[in-house]
């Protein structure tokens, strides 16, 4: 069983899976366009919820939200199925492959054998495409990898039914209906408005308000938790930002690329101007990550380093608040 699927590498797994599946089905859509229409730019901080023994910090919405929102705004129907048993999950997947349907899966990262060891930890929101099977081996298109790869039946079952937070429960998904025409302008505007609403939300755990909340926490961590725990929290934050899902700077660069594409489709030069501004914000996120990583490795020579990091994060929050207010006006 082997579909005529073409692998394209991407920066972020869910965007890449969505773009690749839609391209297979005849809709030529880039990763940035999926990300922007699907309102993928997000920020969330909930200290009471722990992930890997650290406060939950996310730079993206819940798994599946990006593709679901993009599909809805484009007039596409996506079918999602979870399973009570590995046997049912494998049968359903193989039936899709027999019918020439490449299929997206949500999986756990820890047991992905083709991932480098340093990237394998307990994170259950990764996405990939299964596009075929030979003997007892599934053919895998993981969009964050340069080339296609494989997993055995046992290996794929293990990652499909990974335990813990966001357990995928064998989830698979694929498009079932595509429109004859797409209103790109409407989809882009809805995506932008949703992102602006999320990032400017008047609640402390979402958007720029959550960045400010996190900055306050960073100031307190060394005294309230101790330096060792504070550094573990920072390390988890940077891992979520730069290693899993591209996060802070990477997401800003993808969003900047989306705004450049959107500027052409909407004939709106202000969006092109804002795309350059978002790229500059992305550079500052990368600087923040670099400075925080030095603290985690005890290589920082900055005095009062936790307050310095908090100040950097506050500056980013101020820049993004201004940016999203301008973006909201631009459309």
Phi, psi and omega per residue, in radians:
X1 nan 2.074 -3.127
X2 -2.651 2.017 3.111
X3 -1.428 2.800 3.123
X4 -1.508 1.036 -3.055
X5 -1.593 2.446 3.102
X6 -1.916 2.214 -3.124
X7 -1.483 2.282 3.020
X8 -2.210 2.232 3.120
X9 -1.294 2.553 -3.140
X10 -2.426 3.034 -3.136
X11 -1.471 -0.530 -3.044
X12 -2.297 2.430 -2.958
X13 -1.121 -0.844 -3.058
X14 -1.192 -0.727 3.059
X15 -1.017 -0.792 -3.083
X16 -1.133 -0.759 3.100
X17 -1.067 -0.822 -3.134
X18 -1.055 -0.844 -3.141
X19 -1.065 -0.778 -3.112
X20 -1.164 -0.725 3.129
X21 -1.155 -0.699 -3.136
X22 -1.223 -0.652 3.068
X23 -1.078 -0.724 3.087
X24 -1.017 -0.612 -3.108
X25 -1.604 0.225 2.987
X26 1.662 0.089 3.107
X27 -1.861 1.940 -3.090
X28 -1.447 1.681 -3.095
X29 -2.277 2.343 -3.098
X30 -1.408 2.866 3.050
X31 -1.036 -0.820 3.118
X32 -1.048 -0.626 -3.131
X33 -1.192 -0.685 3.040
X34 -1.044 -0.823 -3.088
X35 -1.081 -0.777 -3.106
X36 -1.251 -0.822 3.127
X37 -1.148 -0.587 3.138
X38 -1.481 0.125 3.110
X39 0.897 0.949 -3.088
X40 -1.372 -0.356 3.139
X41 -1.336 2.185 -2.977
X42 -2.791 2.847 2.982
X43 -2.606 2.362 -3.044
X44 -2.492 2.343 3.099
X45 -2.459 2.028 3.125
X46 -2.327 1.658 -3.035
X47 -1.110 -0.419 -3.132
X48 -1.274 -0.436 3.110
X49 -1.601 2.224 -3.083
X50 -1.889 2.392 3.028
X51 -2.242 2.116 -3.051
X52 0.940 0.765 3.098
X53 1.045 0.535 3.099
X54 -2.477 2.720 3.137
X55 -0.987 2.514 -3.121
X56 -1.248 2.090 3.085
X57 -2.272 2.189 -3.114
X58 -2.327 2.462 3.113
X59 -1.819 0.210 -3.091
X60 -2.599 2.815 3.059
X61 -1.261 -3.141 -3.111
X62 -1.032 2.626 3.121
X63 -0.938 2.326 3.127
X64 1.673 -0.392 -3.068
X65 -1.133 -0.688 -3.084
X66 -1.088 -0.903 -3.123
X67 -1.147 -0.724 -3.129
X68 -1.078 -0.794 -3.130
X69 -1.182 -0.753 3.122
X70 -1.067 -0.782 -3.131
X71 -1.074 -0.805 -3.128
X72 -1.052 -0.743 -3.101
X73 -1.272 -0.365 3.109
X74 -1.659 -0.071 -3.129
X75 1.422 0.418 -3.111
X76 -1.804 2.450 3.059
X77 -1.762 2.241 3.111
X78 -2.036 2.249 3.103
X79 -1.654 2.278 3.090
X80 -2.135 2.379 -3.119
X81 -2.379 2.348 2.959
X82 -1.950 2.812 -2.994
X83 -2.291 2.613 3.125
X84 -1.531 -0.275 -3.118
X85 -2.541 2.587 3.088
X86 -1.051 -0.593 -3.118
X87 -1.099 -0.793 3.117
X88 -1.147 -0.651 -3.138
X89 -1.124 -0.727 -3.124
X90 -1.220 -0.710 3.124
X91 -1.072 -0.774 -3.138
X92 -1.106 -0.731 3.137
X93 -1.130 -0.788 -3.139
X94 -1.138 -0.623 3.072
X95 -1.083 -0.707 3.082
X96 -1.069 -0.791 -3.118
X97 -1.112 -0.665 3.088
X98 -1.089 -0.513 -3.127
X99 -1.688 0.327 3.089
X100 1.046 0.765 3.131
X101 -2.075 1.642 3.003
X102 -1.003 2.463 -2.942
X103 -2.270 2.299 3.076
X104 -1.397 2.503 3.096
X105 -2.267 2.522 2.915
X106 -1.680 2.279 -3.050
X107 -2.436 2.909 3.000
X108 -1.505 2.551 -3.078
X109 -1.451 -0.579 -2.913
X110 -0.971 -0.651 -3.081
X111 -1.829 0.321 3.048
X112 -1.325 1.854 -2.989
X113 -1.157 -0.412 -3.125
X114 -1.528 -0.084 3.069
X115 -1.395 2.497 2.999
X116 -1.046 2.610 -3.074
X117 -0.966 -0.662 -3.072
X118 -1.199 -0.274 3.119
X119 -1.738 -0.020 -3.072
X120 -1.710 1.736 3.035
X121 -2.459 3.101 -2.976
X122 -1.354 1.591 3.134
X123 -2.473 2.042 -2.948
X124 -1.841 0.425 -3.091
X125 -2.096 0.555 3.093
X126 -1.519 2.687 -3.117
X127 -2.242 2.508 3.086
X128 -2.651 2.991 3.108
X129 -2.040 2.323 2.935
X130 -1.727 2.125 -3.059
X131 -2.057 0.017 3.118
X132 -3.121 3.108 3.115
X133 -2.667 2.376 3.032
X134 -2.219 2.150 -3.073
X135 0.954 -2.046 -3.130
X136 -1.861 0.398 -3.065
X137 -2.140 2.236 3.094
X138 -1.549 2.474 3.113
X139 -1.588 2.180 -2.974
X140 -2.032 2.285 2.940
X141 -1.929 1.722 3.061
X142 -1.690 1.969 -2.964
X143 -1.122 -0.296 3.110
X144 -1.511 -0.069 3.096
X145 -1.728 2.604 -3.098
X146 -1.175 -0.663 -3.081
X147 -2.207 2.864 3.082
X148 -1.186 2.814 -3.110
X149 -2.540 -2.930 -3.110
X150 -2.465 2.770 2.971
X151 -2.439 2.470 3.057
X152 -1.250 2.925 3.090
X153 -0.967 -0.785 -3.110
X154 -1.162 -0.709 -3.140
X155 -1.144 -0.738 -3.141
X156 -1.177 -0.707 3.101
X157 -1.037 -0.699 -3.095
X158 -1.109 -0.751 -3.117
X159 -1.378 -0.487 3.111
X160 -1.241 -0.495 -3.113
X161 -2.059 0.667 3.069
X162 -1.093 2.513 -3.120
X163 -1.633 2.860 3.053
X164 1.897 -2.872 -3.130
X165 -1.023 2.347 -3.140
X166 1.068 0.596 3.109
X167 -0.888 2.186 -3.024
X168 -1.260 -0.391 3.112
X169 0.918 0.717 3.074
X170 1.247 0.246 -3.000
X171 -0.978 2.302 2.998
X172 -2.304 2.706 -3.073
X173 -2.680 2.697 -3.095
X174 -2.964 2.652 3.117
X175 -1.212 2.454 3.100
X176 -2.094 -0.293 3.112
X177 -2.538 2.338 3.086
X178 -2.195 2.402 -3.091
X179 -1.294 2.751 3.087
X180 -1.277 -0.519 3.084
X181 -2.398 2.613 3.131
X182 -2.090 2.302 3.060
X183 -1.569 1.532 -3.062
X184 -1.109 -0.677 -3.111
X185 -1.074 -0.814 3.134
X186 -1.098 -0.774 -3.116
X187 -1.090 -0.754 -3.134
X188 -1.121 -0.788 -3.123
X189 -1.129 -0.716 3.104
X190 -1.098 -0.720 3.122
X191 -1.096 -0.757 -3.136
X192 -1.158 -0.786 -3.135
X193 -1.065 -0.715 3.129
X194 -1.110 -0.762 3.134
X195 -1.110 -0.764 3.117
X196 -1.074 -0.734 3.129
X197 -1.095 -0.743 3.131
X198 -1.131 -0.830 -3.038
X199 -1.278 -0.368 3.128
X200 -1.859 0.247 -3.083
X201 -1.047 2.416 -3.095
X202 -1.478 0.766 3.099
X203 -2.257 2.591 -2.970
X204 -1.322 -0.192 -3.048
X205 -1.839 0.061 -3.076
X206 -2.292 2.509 3.007
X207 1.190 -2.628 -3.082
X208 -1.108 -0.520 3.088
X209 -1.105 -0.646 3.112
X210 -1.199 -0.607 3.070
X211 -1.068 -0.739 3.129
X212 -1.188 -0.660 3.085
X213 -1.089 -0.762 3.125
X214 -1.144 -0.670 3.113
X215 -1.041 -0.728 3.089
X216 -1.086 -0.702 -3.130
X217 -1.145 -0.733 -3.136
X218 -1.013 -0.662 3.110
X219 -1.098 -0.592 -3.040
X220 -1.521 -0.472 -2.989
X221 -0.915 -0.806 -3.080
X222 -1.039 -0.656 -3.129
X223 -1.453 -0.733 -3.062
X224 -1.379 -0.512 -3.063
X225 -2.021 -0.311 -3.029
X226 1.622 2.671 -3.047
X227 -1.103 -0.689 -3.116
X228 -1.066 -0.824 3.129
X229 -1.202 -0.696 3.116
X230 -1.026 -0.726 3.124
X231 -1.210 -0.589 3.054
X232 -1.118 -0.732 3.102
X233 -1.066 -0.770 3.113
X234 -1.099 -0.726 -3.129
X235 -1.087 -0.720 3.109
X236 -1.152 -0.680 3.107
X237 -1.070 -0.780 -3.132
X238 -1.221 -0.631 3.086
X239 -1.058 -0.794 3.121
X240 -1.165 -0.533 -3.100
X241 -1.378 -0.764 -2.941
X242 -2.007 -0.328 -3.047
X243 -1.915 -0.625 -3.128
X244 -1.994 1.933 3.075
X245 1.452 0.193 3.075
X246 1.148 -0.522 2.941
X247 0.931 -2.368 -2.959
X248 -0.837 -1.450 -3.088
X249 -1.097 -0.768 -3.103
X250 -1.033 -0.758 3.116
X251 -1.124 -0.634 3.131
X252 -1.159 -0.646 3.107
X253 -1.184 -0.689 3.085
X254 -1.112 -0.742 -3.122
X255 -1.162 -0.622 3.078
X256 -1.081 -0.726 3.097
X257 -1.120 -0.672 3.073
X258 -1.050 -0.795 -3.118
X259 -1.115 -0.565 3.077
X260 -1.157 -0.765 3.082
X261 -1.126 -0.741 -3.119
X262 -1.115 -0.640 -3.135
X263 -1.042 -0.657 3.138
X264 -1.244 -0.815 -3.098
X265 -1.156 -0.719 -3.112
X266 -1.534 -0.098 -3.081
X267 0.938 0.895 -3.049
X268 -2.233 1.763 -3.090
X269 -1.154 -0.424 3.133
X270 -1.101 -0.606 3.121
X271 -1.150 -0.624 3.088
X272 -1.147 -0.727 3.098
X273 -1.075 -0.759 -3.135
X274 -1.206 -0.470 3.104
X275 -1.119 -0.657 3.095
X276 -1.177 -0.675 3.112
X277 -1.109 -0.711 3.126
X278 -1.170 -0.607 3.064
X279 -1.068 -0.717 3.111
X280 -1.132 -0.678 3.077
X281 -1.115 -0.694 3.094
X282 -1.048 -0.700 3.091
X283 -1.053 -0.696 3.135
X284 -1.193 -0.599 3.050
X285 -1.105 -0.694 3.106
X286 -1.128 -0.691 3.084
X287 -1.083 -0.744 3.110
X288 -1.040 -0.791 -3.134
X289 -1.090 -0.712 3.140
X290 -1.113 -0.784 3.139
X291 -1.131 -0.711 3.125
X292 -1.160 -0.675 3.135
X293 -1.129 -0.590 3.090
X294 -1.136 -0.625 3.103
X295 -1.141 -0.783 -3.124
X296 -1.054 -0.572 -3.106
X297 -1.661 0.146 -3.123
X298 0.996 0.668 -3.135
X299 -2.008 0.142 -3.120
X300 -1.533 2.366 3.073
X301 -1.893 0.291 3.139
X302 -1.477 2.286 3.086
X303 -1.305 2.606 3.127
X304 0.884 0.885 -2.921
X305 -1.128 -0.625 -3.100
X306 -1.175 -0.689 3.062
X307 -1.167 -0.601 3.104
X308 -1.131 -0.751 3.093
X309 -1.115 -0.731 3.120
X310 -1.065 -0.706 3.109
X311 -1.101 -0.718 3.104
X312 -1.067 -0.753 -3.123
X313 -1.172 -0.661 3.067
X314 -1.095 -0.698 3.108
X315 -1.080 -0.733 3.101
X316 -1.103 -0.704 3.123
X317 -1.081 -0.739 3.134
X318 -1.128 -0.737 3.126
X319 -1.119 -0.729 -3.101
X320 -1.270 -0.584 3.065
X321 -1.068 -0.807 3.109
X322 -1.091 -0.763 -3.106
X323 -1.055 -0.869 -3.054
X324 -1.254 -0.477 3.009
X325 -1.163 -0.681 3.100
X326 -1.211 -0.687 3.132
X327 -1.125 -0.713 3.120
X328 -1.050 -0.716 3.128
X329 -1.200 -0.572 -3.033
X330 -1.159 -0.403 -3.133
X331 -1.942 nan nan
